[in-house]
Amino acid sequence: MSRSTALPTDVEPPGKSPGKGLGKALGKSLGKAPVEPPGKGPEKTPTEPPVEPLPEPAGAPLAVTPAEPPAETPAETRAETPAETAAPAAIACRDVSFDYGSIRALADVSFTVQPGEFATLVGANGAGKSTLYALLSGLFAPGAGQVSVAGIDLRRHPTRALARLGIVFQRSTLDGDLSVRRNLRYFADLQGIPSDVARVRIDDALRRHAIADVADRRADRLSGGQRRRVELARSLLHDPTVLLMDEATAGLDGPSRRDFVAHVRSLVDALGVSVLWATHLADEVRPSDVTHLLDRGRLLAAGPLAELLERHGANDIESLTTMLRADPAGGARRS
Protein backbone atom coordinates (compact mmCIF):
# COMPACT_ATOMS: atom_id res chain seq x y z
CA MET A 1 0.00 0.00 0.00
CA SER A 2 1.42 3.46 -0.88
CA ARG A 3 2.08 5.87 1.98
CA SER A 4 -0.32 8.82 2.27
CA THR A 5 1.24 12.25 1.54
CA ALA A 6 0.38 15.23 3.76
CA LEU A 7 -1.36 17.96 1.81
CA PRO A 8 -0.32 21.72 2.03
CA THR A 9 -2.28 23.79 4.54
CA ASP A 10 -3.47 26.27 1.91
CA VAL A 11 -5.23 23.65 -0.19
CA GLU A 12 -8.94 24.19 -0.75
CA PRO A 13 -11.09 21.96 1.44
CA PRO A 14 -12.89 19.07 -0.24
CA GLY A 15 -16.04 20.06 -2.09
CA LYS A 16 -14.83 23.55 -3.15
CA SER A 17 -13.42 24.36 -6.54
CA PRO A 18 -9.71 25.21 -6.39
CA GLY A 19 -10.30 28.14 -8.84
CA LYS A 20 -8.26 28.96 -11.86
CA GLY A 21 -4.94 28.76 -10.10
CA LEU A 22 -3.15 30.83 -7.55
CA GLY A 23 -1.26 32.88 -10.13
CA LYS A 24 -4.43 34.16 -11.88
CA ALA A 25 -6.18 34.88 -8.61
CA LEU A 26 -3.25 36.93 -7.42
CA GLY A 27 -3.06 38.83 -10.71
CA LYS A 28 -6.77 39.70 -10.59
CA SER A 29 -6.39 41.09 -7.07
CA LEU A 30 -3.41 43.24 -7.98
CA GLY A 31 -5.18 44.65 -11.03
CA LYS A 32 -7.98 46.41 -9.06
CA ALA A 33 -7.92 50.24 -8.62
CA PRO A 34 -7.67 51.53 -5.04
CA VAL A 35 -11.02 52.50 -3.43
CA GLU A 36 -11.42 56.21 -2.47
CA PRO A 37 -12.88 57.18 0.91
CA PRO A 38 -16.51 58.46 0.81
CA GLY A 39 -17.21 62.11 0.02
CA LYS A 40 -13.99 62.79 -1.80
CA GLY A 41 -13.55 62.89 -5.44
CA PRO A 42 -10.80 61.09 -7.10
CA GLU A 43 -7.52 62.83 -7.19
CA LYS A 44 -5.84 63.18 -10.49
CA THR A 45 -2.77 61.16 -10.44
CA PRO A 46 -0.66 59.80 -13.21
CA THR A 47 -2.24 56.73 -14.66
CA GLU A 48 -0.42 53.58 -13.59
CA PRO A 49 0.05 50.94 -16.25
CA PRO A 50 -2.10 47.89 -15.63
CA VAL A 51 -0.46 45.14 -13.73
CA GLU A 52 -0.09 42.01 -15.77
CA PRO A 53 -1.29 38.78 -14.17
CA LEU A 54 1.44 36.49 -12.95
CA PRO A 55 2.09 33.66 -15.35
CA GLU A 56 0.76 30.18 -14.54
CA PRO A 57 3.61 28.06 -13.18
CA ALA A 58 4.81 25.27 -15.43
CA GLY A 59 3.68 21.78 -14.68
CA ALA A 60 0.87 20.95 -12.27
CA PRO A 61 -1.15 23.88 -10.81
CA LEU A 62 -0.37 24.92 -7.28
CA ALA A 63 -3.91 24.23 -6.18
CA VAL A 64 -3.85 20.53 -5.27
CA THR A 65 -6.98 18.43 -5.26
CA PRO A 66 -7.06 16.44 -2.01
CA ALA A 67 -6.22 12.76 -2.49
CA GLU A 68 -9.09 10.40 -1.93
CA PRO A 69 -8.69 8.09 1.07
CA PRO A 70 -7.86 4.47 0.18
CA ALA A 71 -10.84 2.23 -0.42
CA GLU A 72 -11.95 0.25 2.60
CA THR A 73 -10.56 -3.26 2.55
CA PRO A 74 -13.26 -5.92 2.93
CA ALA A 75 -13.22 -7.65 6.28
CA GLU A 76 -12.60 -11.06 4.75
CA THR A 77 -9.54 -9.71 2.91
CA ARG A 78 -8.16 -7.96 5.99
CA ALA A 79 -8.35 -11.22 7.90
CA GLU A 80 -5.86 -12.90 5.58
CA THR A 81 -2.26 -13.18 6.74
CA PRO A 82 0.95 -14.27 4.95
CA ALA A 83 0.71 -17.62 6.70
CA GLU A 84 -2.64 -18.27 5.02
CA THR A 85 -1.15 -17.75 1.57
CA ALA A 86 1.89 -19.96 2.20
CA ALA A 87 2.01 -23.41 0.65
CA PRO A 88 0.41 -26.07 2.87
CA ALA A 89 2.45 -28.91 4.32
CA ALA A 90 3.21 -31.70 1.86
CA ILE A 91 2.10 -34.22 4.51
CA ALA A 92 0.40 -33.50 7.81
CA CYS A 93 -0.59 -36.11 10.40
CA ARG A 94 -2.51 -35.03 13.48
CA ASP A 95 -3.00 -37.43 16.41
CA VAL A 96 -3.20 -40.48 14.14
CA SER A 97 -3.89 -43.84 15.78
CA PHE A 98 -4.56 -47.27 14.36
CA ASP A 99 -5.29 -50.70 15.87
CA TYR A 100 -5.07 -54.22 14.52
CA GLY A 101 -7.78 -55.66 16.70
CA SER A 102 -6.53 -55.31 20.26
CA ILE A 103 -2.98 -54.41 19.14
CA ARG A 104 -2.16 -50.70 19.02
CA ALA A 105 0.00 -50.19 15.91
CA LEU A 106 0.13 -46.38 15.98
CA ALA A 107 -0.62 -44.09 18.91
CA ASP A 108 -1.26 -40.36 18.55
CA VAL A 109 1.30 -39.80 15.79
CA SER A 110 1.66 -36.16 14.69
CA PHE A 111 4.20 -34.72 12.26
CA THR A 112 4.56 -32.65 9.08
CA VAL A 113 6.70 -32.79 5.96
CA GLN A 114 7.30 -29.42 4.34
CA PRO A 115 7.20 -28.69 0.58
CA GLY A 116 10.46 -29.53 -1.17
CA GLU A 117 11.81 -31.43 1.83
CA PHE A 118 13.57 -34.80 1.96
CA ALA A 119 12.41 -36.14 5.33
CA THR A 120 13.11 -39.53 6.83
CA LEU A 121 10.91 -41.84 8.87
CA VAL A 122 13.28 -44.00 10.89
CA GLY A 123 12.44 -47.02 12.99
CA ALA A 124 13.27 -50.68 13.46
CA ASN A 125 11.21 -53.38 11.79
CA GLY A 126 7.83 -53.46 13.51
CA ALA A 127 7.98 -49.79 14.54
CA GLY A 128 4.84 -48.99 12.51
CA LYS A 129 6.34 -47.47 9.36
CA SER A 130 4.45 -49.64 6.87
CA THR A 131 1.20 -49.17 8.79
CA LEU A 132 1.67 -45.43 8.66
CA TYR A 133 2.32 -45.60 4.92
CA ALA A 134 -0.85 -47.63 4.45
CA LEU A 135 -2.74 -44.80 6.13
CA LEU A 136 -0.98 -42.10 4.11
CA SER A 137 -1.76 -43.91 0.86
CA GLY A 138 -5.41 -44.49 1.71
CA LEU A 139 -5.20 -48.29 2.01
CA PHE A 140 -6.36 -48.02 5.62
CA ALA A 141 -8.41 -45.35 7.34
CA PRO A 142 -7.06 -44.12 10.69
CA GLY A 143 -9.07 -45.09 13.72
CA ALA A 144 -8.49 -41.58 15.04
CA GLY A 145 -6.79 -38.42 13.84
CA GLN A 146 -6.41 -36.65 10.52
CA VAL A 147 -4.16 -37.07 7.49
CA SER A 148 -3.78 -34.45 4.76
CA VAL A 149 -1.70 -34.36 1.58
CA ALA A 150 -0.78 -30.95 0.13
CA GLY A 151 -3.47 -29.44 2.34
CA ILE A 152 -6.18 -31.86 1.15
CA ASP A 153 -7.96 -33.94 3.79
CA LEU A 154 -7.46 -37.58 2.82
CA ARG A 155 -10.66 -38.78 4.50
CA ARG A 156 -12.93 -36.11 2.98
CA HIS A 157 -11.33 -35.87 -0.49
CA PRO A 158 -9.44 -39.12 -1.11
CA THR A 159 -9.30 -38.87 -4.90
CA ARG A 160 -7.87 -35.35 -4.88
CA ALA A 161 -5.39 -36.16 -2.12
CA LEU A 162 -4.12 -39.39 -3.68
CA ALA A 163 -3.63 -37.64 -7.02
CA ARG A 164 -0.85 -35.65 -5.32
CA LEU A 165 0.94 -38.80 -4.13
CA GLY A 166 3.54 -40.99 -5.76
CA ILE A 167 4.23 -44.26 -3.88
CA VAL A 168 6.97 -46.90 -4.01
CA PHE A 169 6.20 -49.77 -1.66
CA GLN A 170 8.64 -52.14 -0.03
CA ARG A 171 7.68 -55.03 -2.29
CA SER A 172 7.84 -54.76 -6.06
CA THR A 173 4.47 -54.34 -7.76
CA LEU A 174 5.58 -54.48 -11.40
CA ASP A 175 3.94 -56.91 -13.81
CA GLY A 176 6.79 -59.29 -14.60
CA ASP A 177 5.25 -60.41 -17.90
CA LEU A 178 5.22 -56.89 -19.33
CA SER A 179 8.13 -54.86 -20.62
CA VAL A 180 9.31 -51.77 -18.79
CA ARG A 181 7.64 -49.50 -21.31
CA ARG A 182 4.34 -51.40 -21.17
CA ASN A 183 4.35 -51.32 -17.37
CA LEU A 184 4.67 -47.55 -17.52
CA ARG A 185 2.01 -47.25 -20.23
CA TYR A 186 -0.40 -49.41 -18.22
CA PHE A 187 0.00 -47.16 -15.19
CA ALA A 188 -0.49 -44.04 -17.35
CA ASP A 189 -3.76 -45.50 -18.64
CA LEU A 190 -4.94 -46.19 -15.09
CA GLN A 191 -4.20 -42.56 -14.22
CA GLY A 192 -6.17 -41.31 -17.20
CA ILE A 193 -3.16 -39.63 -18.82
CA PRO A 194 -3.84 -38.95 -22.55
CA SER A 195 -1.81 -41.21 -24.85
CA ASP A 196 0.18 -38.41 -26.49
CA VAL A 197 1.08 -36.91 -23.10
CA ALA A 198 1.90 -40.36 -21.70
CA ARG A 199 4.25 -41.09 -24.58
CA VAL A 200 6.27 -37.94 -23.90
CA ARG A 201 6.34 -38.51 -20.13
CA ILE A 202 7.42 -42.14 -20.50
CA ASP A 203 10.27 -41.26 -22.86
CA ASP A 204 11.39 -38.54 -20.45
CA ALA A 205 11.16 -40.93 -17.47
CA LEU A 206 13.22 -43.58 -19.23
CA ARG A 207 15.99 -41.04 -19.76
CA ARG A 208 15.75 -39.36 -16.36
CA HIS A 209 15.96 -42.63 -14.42
CA ALA A 210 18.61 -44.20 -16.68
CA ILE A 211 16.46 -47.14 -17.79
CA ALA A 212 16.09 -46.35 -21.50
CA ASP A 213 18.38 -49.24 -22.41
CA VAL A 214 16.00 -51.74 -20.74
CA ALA A 215 12.74 -50.15 -21.94
CA ASP A 216 11.75 -53.25 -23.95
CA ARG A 217 12.97 -55.82 -21.43
CA ARG A 218 10.49 -57.83 -19.38
CA ALA A 219 10.24 -56.62 -15.80
CA ASP A 220 11.00 -60.06 -14.36
CA ARG A 221 14.40 -59.95 -16.08
CA LEU A 222 15.56 -56.74 -14.48
CA SER A 223 18.08 -56.41 -11.68
CA GLY A 224 16.89 -55.24 -8.28
CA GLY A 225 18.19 -51.72 -8.84
CA GLN A 226 16.57 -51.51 -12.26
CA ARG A 227 13.20 -52.61 -10.88
CA ARG A 228 13.37 -49.92 -8.21
CA ARG A 229 14.09 -47.26 -10.83
CA VAL A 230 11.18 -48.44 -12.97
CA GLU A 231 8.85 -48.26 -9.97
CA LEU A 232 10.17 -44.82 -9.15
CA ALA A 233 9.59 -43.68 -12.74
CA ARG A 234 6.08 -45.11 -12.62
CA SER A 235 5.26 -43.35 -9.35
CA LEU A 236 6.10 -39.96 -10.89
CA LEU A 237 4.27 -40.29 -14.22
CA HIS A 238 1.16 -38.44 -13.03
CA ASP A 239 3.28 -35.52 -11.78
CA PRO A 240 2.69 -35.81 -8.01
CA THR A 241 4.01 -33.32 -5.46
CA VAL A 242 4.70 -35.84 -2.68
CA LEU A 243 6.68 -39.08 -2.91
CA LEU A 244 6.37 -41.87 -0.34
CA MET A 245 9.24 -44.35 -0.27
CA ASP A 246 8.63 -47.37 1.99
CA GLU A 247 11.88 -49.26 2.62
CA ALA A 248 12.55 -48.81 -1.09
CA THR A 249 16.10 -50.17 -0.94
CA ALA A 250 15.08 -53.53 0.53
CA GLY A 251 16.95 -56.34 -1.22
CA LEU A 252 19.51 -54.11 -2.95
CA ASP A 253 23.25 -54.55 -2.55
CA GLY A 254 25.31 -51.77 -0.99
CA PRO A 255 26.37 -49.90 -4.17
CA SER A 256 22.89 -50.18 -5.73
CA ARG A 257 21.29 -48.95 -2.51
CA ARG A 258 23.55 -45.90 -2.23
CA ASP A 259 23.05 -45.09 -5.90
CA PHE A 260 19.29 -45.32 -5.61
CA VAL A 261 19.12 -43.12 -2.48
CA ALA A 262 21.27 -40.47 -4.17
CA HIS A 263 19.04 -40.58 -7.24
CA VAL A 264 15.87 -40.03 -5.21
CA ARG A 265 17.48 -37.15 -3.34
CA SER A 266 18.33 -35.48 -6.64
CA LEU A 267 14.64 -35.43 -7.56
CA VAL A 268 13.86 -33.02 -4.73
CA ASP A 269 15.80 -30.29 -6.52
CA ALA A 270 15.12 -31.43 -10.08
CA LEU A 271 11.34 -31.86 -9.75
CA GLY A 272 10.51 -29.96 -6.58
CA VAL A 273 8.85 -32.97 -4.97
CA SER A 274 8.67 -33.64 -1.25
CA VAL A 275 9.94 -37.04 -0.10
CA LEU A 276 9.16 -39.07 3.01
CA TRP A 277 11.78 -41.82 3.08
CA ALA A 278 11.12 -44.74 5.45
CA THR A 279 14.10 -46.82 6.49
CA HIS A 280 15.64 -48.79 9.33
CA LEU A 281 19.17 -48.24 7.97
CA ALA A 282 21.07 -45.42 9.65
CA ASP A 283 23.46 -44.88 6.75
CA GLU A 284 20.58 -43.76 4.53
CA VAL A 285 19.99 -40.72 6.78
CA ARG A 286 22.09 -37.58 6.53
CA PRO A 287 22.77 -35.43 9.61
CA SER A 288 20.83 -32.55 8.04
CA ASP A 289 17.73 -34.64 7.25
CA VAL A 290 14.57 -33.85 9.19
CA THR A 291 14.14 -37.18 10.94
CA HIS A 292 10.94 -38.58 12.44
CA LEU A 293 11.88 -41.27 14.94
CA LEU A 294 9.17 -43.92 15.24
CA ASP A 295 9.32 -46.64 17.86
CA ARG A 296 6.63 -49.18 18.76
CA GLY A 297 3.93 -47.08 17.17
CA ARG A 298 4.91 -43.82 18.87
CA LEU A 299 6.77 -40.84 17.48
CA LEU A 300 9.64 -40.24 19.89
CA ALA A 301 11.18 -37.15 18.29
CA ALA A 302 11.33 -35.08 15.12
CA GLY A 303 13.90 -32.63 13.81
CA PRO A 304 17.25 -32.48 12.01
CA LEU A 305 19.14 -35.61 13.01
CA ALA A 306 22.34 -33.77 14.01
CA GLU A 307 20.37 -31.52 16.38
CA LEU A 308 18.56 -34.47 17.96
CA LEU A 309 21.82 -36.33 18.59
CA GLU A 310 23.49 -33.28 20.09
CA ARG A 311 20.52 -32.33 22.27
CA HIS A 312 20.30 -35.77 23.83
CA GLY A 313 24.02 -36.58 23.89
CA ALA A 314 23.58 -39.64 21.67
CA ASN A 315 26.15 -41.04 19.27
CA ASP A 316 23.80 -42.60 16.74
CA ILE A 317 20.16 -43.31 15.94
CA GLU A 318 20.13 -46.57 17.86
CA SER A 319 21.37 -45.02 21.12
CA LEU A 320 19.02 -42.05 20.61
CA THR A 321 16.07 -44.41 20.28
CA THR A 322 17.07 -46.27 23.43
CA MET A 323 17.35 -43.05 25.42
CA LEU A 324 14.01 -41.66 24.26
CA ARG A 325 12.24 -44.98 24.73
CA ALA A 326 13.20 -44.86 28.40
CA ASP A 327 12.19 -41.18 28.66
CA PRO A 328 9.54 -40.41 25.99
CA ALA A 329 8.90 -36.97 27.48
CA GLY A 330 12.46 -35.99 26.60
CA GLY A 331 11.76 -36.20 22.88
CA ALA A 332 11.72 -32.92 21.00
CA ARG A 333 9.00 -32.50 18.43
CA ARG A 334 9.48 -30.13 15.54
CA SER A 335 6.83 -27.42 15.53
Secondary structure by P-SEA (a helix, b strand, c coil): cbbbbbcccccccccccccccaaaaaaaaaacccccccccccccccccccccccccccccccccccccccccccccccccccccccccccbbbcbbbbbcccccccccccccccccccccccccccccaaaaaaaaaccccccbbbbbcccccccccaaaaaaabbbbcccccccccccaaaaaaaaaaaacccaaaaaaaaaaaaaaaccccccccccccccaaaaaaaaaaaaacccccbbbbccccccccaaaaaaaaaaaaaaaaacbbbbbcccccccccccccbbbbbccccccccccaaaaaaaaccccaaaaaaaaaaccccccccc
